[in-house]
Amino acid sequence: MMVKPKRAYFAPDDLNDPALTRLIFRLGMPAVAGLSINAVHHTINMVFVGMIGSHEIAAITVVLPILMMVGAIGEGLGVGVATAVGRALGAGDPQRASITASMLVMLAIPLGLVLTVAILLFKRELLILFGASEAILPLAEHYLAIVAFSVTLTMLQILSDFIAISEGNTRFSMWTLMGCFALNIVLDPIMIFWFDFGLAGAAVATIISQIAALGAYFIYFRRRIGTLHVAARFMALRIDVLKPVLLIGLPVTLTSMLSSISFAVLFTFAGFYRGDDGIAGVGIAMRVLTLGMLPIVGLSLGGQAVLSFAWGANNSRRLLGASGTLLVLTSAFAVIYGLVAILLRYPVAAIFTNDVEIADIAAQTLALTHIPFVFFGARQILLVLLQAQGRARLAGFISVAQNGYFLLPLLFILPHWFEFEGVLASLFLAPALTALMSLGILVVILRQLRDNSSSNPITSFNSIASERVS
């Protein structure tokens, strides 16, 4: 049997492959694995920090929201560049795709440096804002002062991941993340305990791992293993290229930041009405919910490359087929996962706690949050379909709905009338309203695509491109 060459294994998949389901699985499953690896990475990192002491855990916890906001900026730019690159490749314009990718890599460096300076200048104020007490403030400041220097590395790594995914190479992204994760796990005990750096050792281990990951991407782009050519000669600032990236990416960043704010408010109200038990119970349910979202988000990330490519190629039949396949796959998983979480809510809650009161709150929250979760797949596919089409305003409107203009107002209204039950009602109503709105819009868009597909397989999309970003 002939061994597949390494270059062929890491080469991008053919985004025009007629076997749509197989292609989506090939692209989506490595993305799912990458997201899962990242989640496990943070968990194990926390375990090593926990071996130092409770104050160190508290310090890294209050730093986390700041790092999440940095990640939100990177994620927004990543989604924006991925959709723009996919459309350019589908339109048969690899040079524009390379210019887009190269320009965003160039911009990530000054942006990361500005964020680093801002964090260093205002680190104490930021940490106090996110709840650092006097006891943990010195530890948190020291840790944040070190990880602030990794902001540029974080931005570059996120962008590189999305660029590789956009050209159909989720495998390289997955293996790079796995290598980064493995190196970080090896370095954590060495830096923390052997060199006796303590909490600072965890930060140094993360930075070294990021440098290694970026080294892998440097080789990937330098040797042109993929389709794109990320090079200095393509790095001139072009507003016509940057505009569609920002219009798609900014709502994604805003959504992530709103999610952080919403969860802060959620846990504040849960703690106000039910104390630490309320925070713990709701926290367990949200952790289980997030775990269920990972496969759907991963599949949609892989599928987004196919959708963007089909839109760029003006192939409405393929766009419709890929959307339908993604909708079936993600909805089937959402329904199965949601029903299992609802039916087994008490055994699931018992996995996380032996406290009867906390388990009861967790079980109740699990049921209420996983009823609307069965529609999460449809909402996610609508979002990536709109992003692939460049319909920035509508994508942004859907993106910020659940944790923005639905959840936050509900949290400020319902608990005032119904106390803790109002908190739970907000967690049910926000995704339920988002699901209803998303389903209505998705039906309209799929009908438009079906009409175009039946009348002309290769169409200009004039009837649905009024919001397309040029």
N, C-alpha and C positions, 0 to 999 in steps of 0.2 A: 504494500500500500504506500502510495506516495505521500510524503509529509508536506503539509502546506507551508510555504515559505512564510517567515515572520512578517515580511513586508505586506504579503497578501492578506494575512490575518488582520493586521492593523489598518489595512486600507479601508476607506469608507465604503459602505454598502451602496448599491445602485438604487437611488431614490426613485427610479422609473421601473423598478422590478414589478412585473404584473401580479405576482403573488403577494397581494396586499397584506393579508393576515400574517403570513410568515415574515414579511418585511417589518411590520409593526412590532411583532414579537422580538425580532432580532435587534431592533433599535430600542424598544421599550424596556426589555428585561435588564440589560446592562444599566440603564438609567435608574430602574428600580433598585438594583443592587447598589449602585453608587449612593443613592439617597439613604438606603438602609445602613450602608457602611458608615456614612457620615454621622447618622444618629447613634450608632453603636460607639463610634469613635469618641463622641462627646461624653457618653455615659461612662466608658472605661477611664477616660481622662479624669472625670469627676471622682471615680473610685480611688485612683492614685492620690489625688488631692485630699480625699477624705482620710487617707492614712496619716496625713500630717496633723490634721486637727480640725475641729468644727469651725473655728474662726476662718481658716483657710477656705473651707467650703463656702461659708457665707461671703467671703471676699470675692471669690470667683463667680458667685451667683449674682452679685450686684453689678459686676463688670459685664455679664452676659448680655443684658439689653443694649448696651453700647455697641458691642460687637455685632449684635443682631441688626442694628440699624446700618452699620457698615455693610453687612451682608445684604441688606435690603437694597442698598444703592447698587451694589454689584449685580444682584439678581435682576434688577430692573434693566440695567444696561445689557446684561447677558441675554435676556429675553428679547430686547429690542434688536440687538445685533444678530441673534439667531434667526429671527423672522425675516430681517432684511437680507441676510446672506442667503437664506433658503429661497426667497423670491427671486433674487438675482441669478442663482444657479438654475432655477427652473426656467427663467427667461433666456437661458443660454448666454449669460454675461458673467463669466467667472472673474473677469478683471474687476468689475464693480463689487463683486462679492469679496475679493481680496482687498480692495481699497477700504471697504466697510470694516472688515475685520482688523486690518492694520491700523486704521485711524483710531478705532476704539481702544486697541492695545496701547497706542501712543498716548491717548487722553487719560488712560487709567493711571499712568505714572504721576503726572502733576496733580490729578484729583486725589490720589492716595496720599501724596505728600501734604496737600492742604488739609486733608482730614486728620493726618497725624499731628500736624502743628496745632490744629484746633483742639484735639483731644488733650495734648500735652499742656496747652494753655489753660484749659477749663476742666481738667480731670477731677479736681476736688468738687467743683460745683455739680458736675455731671453725676458723680458718685453719690453725693448727698441727695440729689434729685431722685435717684433710683433706690434710695432707702439705706444707704450705708450708715451704720451707727459709728459712734466715736471709737468703739472697740475694734472695729474691723477696717476703719477708714485708712490707716497707714498701710496695712497689708494690701488693700484694694488699690490704693494709689501706686504702690510699688509694682504690682502686677500689671496694672493698666499702662504705666509708663513704659514697660517693656513691650507689651503686645501692641502698643500704638505704632511701633516701628514695623509691625507686620501688616499694617493696613494696605499698603501698596501691593504687597505680596498676595494678600487676600483678594484684592480687586483683580489682579492679573490672573490668578488661578481660576476664579469664577468665570471670567471672560473666556479664558482658554477652554474651559469645560464646555461652555455654551457654543463656542465656535466649532469645536470638534463635533458636538452633537448636531449642529446645524448642517454639516456636510455629510451626515449619516454615519459618524464614527463614534457611537456610544461605547463601543468596546474599549477604545483607547482611554476614554474618560474614566470608565469603570476601573481598569487596571491601574491607572495613575492614582486614583483615589485609594485603591486597596494598598498600593505601595506606600503612599503617604501615611495611611492609617497604621500599617504594620511598623513603619519606621518610628512613628510617634509613640506607639505602644512600647517599643524597645527602648526608646530614649527617655521616656517618662521616669522609670525607676532609676536609670543611670544619672540623669540630671538632678532629680529630686533628692535621692537618697545617697548614691555613691559620691557624687560631687558635693552633696549637702547644700544645694542651691535652694532647697525648699520650694515655696510657691513659684519663685522666679524660674526654677528649673522646668516647671510645666510650660511656662511661656517660651523658654528657649527651645525646648523640644518641639513645640508647635512651629516655631519659626524655621528651624532646621528642616523639618518635614516639608514645609511649604516651599523652601528653596529647592529641595530635591524634586518635588512635583513640577515646579517651573522649569527645572533642568530637563525633565522628560519632555515637556511641551516645547522647549527650545529646540531639542533634537527633532521633534515631530514636525515643527514648522520649517526648520532649517533644511531638513532633508526632503521636504515636501512629500511626506508620506500620504497626506490627504490631498484634496483637490485645491484647497486655497493656498495662496502664496502670501504669507505674512512677512512683509519686508519693509525696510526703512524708506524705500523709494515710493511706497504707497501711502506714507503717513502724513501727507499734507492735509490740513484742515479744510473740509468741504462741507458747507452748510447743507447743500442738497442731499448729501449722504447722511449727515448727522441728524437732520430733522426727523425722518421717519423712525430712526432708532429711539430718539428721545420721546416722541409722541406715543410709541408703544411701551417704552420702558418706564416712563415716569409713573403711570398708574400702577404698575407692578410694585414699584418702590413704595408708593403711597399706601398700597394695600398692606404690604408687610409692616410698615410703620403703624398703620391703623390697627393691625392685629395685635401688635405689642401693647399699644395704648388700651385697646379693648380688654385684653386679658388682665392688664394691671387693674383696670376698673372692676372687672368681673371678680377677681380675687379679693379686692377691697370690700366689695359688697358681700361676698360670701363670708368673709371673715367678720364683717360687722354684725351679720344676723346669726351666724352659727359658729363663730369663733374659729379656732384652728381646725376643728373637725370639718367645718364647712369648706375651708380652703383645701384641706387634704382630699376630701371626697370629690369635690369638683375637679381638683387637679388630676386625680386618678382617671376620671371619665375623659378629660381632655387629652390625657396621654394615650388612652386607648383609641380615641377618635383620630388623633394625629397618626397613629400607627396604621390605621385603615386608609388614611389619605395617601400614604407613601406610594403604594403600587399604582394608584390611579394617576397621581402626579407624574410618576416615572413613565408610565405608558404614554401619557399625553405629551411629555417632553420628547420622547422618541417619535411619536406620531406627528408632532408639530413640524418636524423636518420634512415629512412627506407632504403635509398639507401646504406648507409654504412653497415647496418645490412645485406642486401641482398648480397652485395659484399663479406662480410666476410663469409657468408654462401655458397658462390660459386653458387648462384641461379640466373642464367642469365635471366631466364624468368621473375622472380619477379623484377629484376633490370630494365629490359626493360619496364615492365608494369608500375612500379612506375615512371620511367622517362617520359613515355608517358603521364601519368595522370597529373604529375606536369607541363609538357610542355603545355598541353591543358588548364589547369586552369590559369596558369600565363600569357600565351599568350592572352587568351580571355580577361582577365582583362586589360592587357597592351594596347590591341587594342581599347577597349571601353574607357578607361581612356584617351588615347592619342587622339582619335577622338573628345571626348567631350572637351578636353582642346584646341584643334585646332579650333573647330567650335564655341566655346563660349569664345574665347580668350579675347575679349574686355570686356564682362561682368565679367569674372574672374579677369582681371586686375583691373577693377573698384572696386572690393571688397577691394583691398588693398590701393588704392589711389584715390584722387579726382583730382590730377594734370594731365591734359590732356597729357602733354609731357611724363611724366613718364609712364602713362597708355599705350601710343602708343608704347613706347620702350618695355614695358613688354609684350604687345600683340604680337608684332613682334617676340620677343624672345621665347614666348610660342609656337608659330607655328613652328619655326625652331627646337626647342629642342624636341618637342613631335612627330614630324614625325618619327625620328629614335627610339623613345621610344617604339613604337609598337613592336619592336624586343627585348626589354629588358628582357622579360620573357625567351626567348630562350637562351640569353646570360647567364642569371643567372642560369638556369637549367644545362647548359653545365658546368658551373663553379662548382656547387655542385656535379655534377656527376663525374667530374674529381677528386675532393677532396675526394669523397667517395671511389674512386678506388685507391687513393694514388698516382695519377699521378702528382706529385708535380711540375715538370718543366713545363708541358703543362698548368696546372692550374695557375701557376704564370705568364706565358706568356699571358694568356687571362686576368687575373686579373688586370695587370698593363697597359693593352693596352689603354683603353679609356682616362684615366686621366694622363697617363704616356707618352709613346712614340708616341701617336697620338696628344693629345690635346696640350701639352707643345710646341712641335716644331711648330704646326700650329699657336699658339698664338704669337710666336716670328717671324713668317714669314708673315702671311696674313694681320694682321693689318698694317704692314709696307707699304704694297701696297694699301690696300683698307680701311684703317682707321677703323671706328667702324663697318662697314659692314664686315670687315675681322674678327673682334671679333665674330660676329654672325655666320659667315661662319665656323669658328673653332668649335663653339658649335654644329653645325650641322654635320660637317664632321667627328669629332672624334667618336661620337657614331655610325654614319652610317658605317664607316670603321670597327669598332669593331663588329658591327652586321653582316656585310658580312663575316668577318673572322670566327666569332662564328658559324654562320649557316652552313658554309662549313665543319667545324670540327665536329659539332654536327651530321650532316647527315652521315659522315663516321663512327662515333662511334656508332650511333644507328643501322646502317647497320651491323656492326660487332656483336653487341649484338643480333640482329635479327637472324643472321646466326648461332650463338652459341645456341640461344634458340631453333631454329627449329631442329638443329642436336642433341642437348643433353640438356634437361632442367636443369640438374645439371652439370655444367661444370667447368673445372679448369681455364678457362679464359686465357689459355696460349697465345692465339693469340693477346690479347690486354693488357697483363699485363707486357709488357717490361719495362714500366716506374713505375711499382708499387713499393712502398717503403716497404721494409721488416721491 
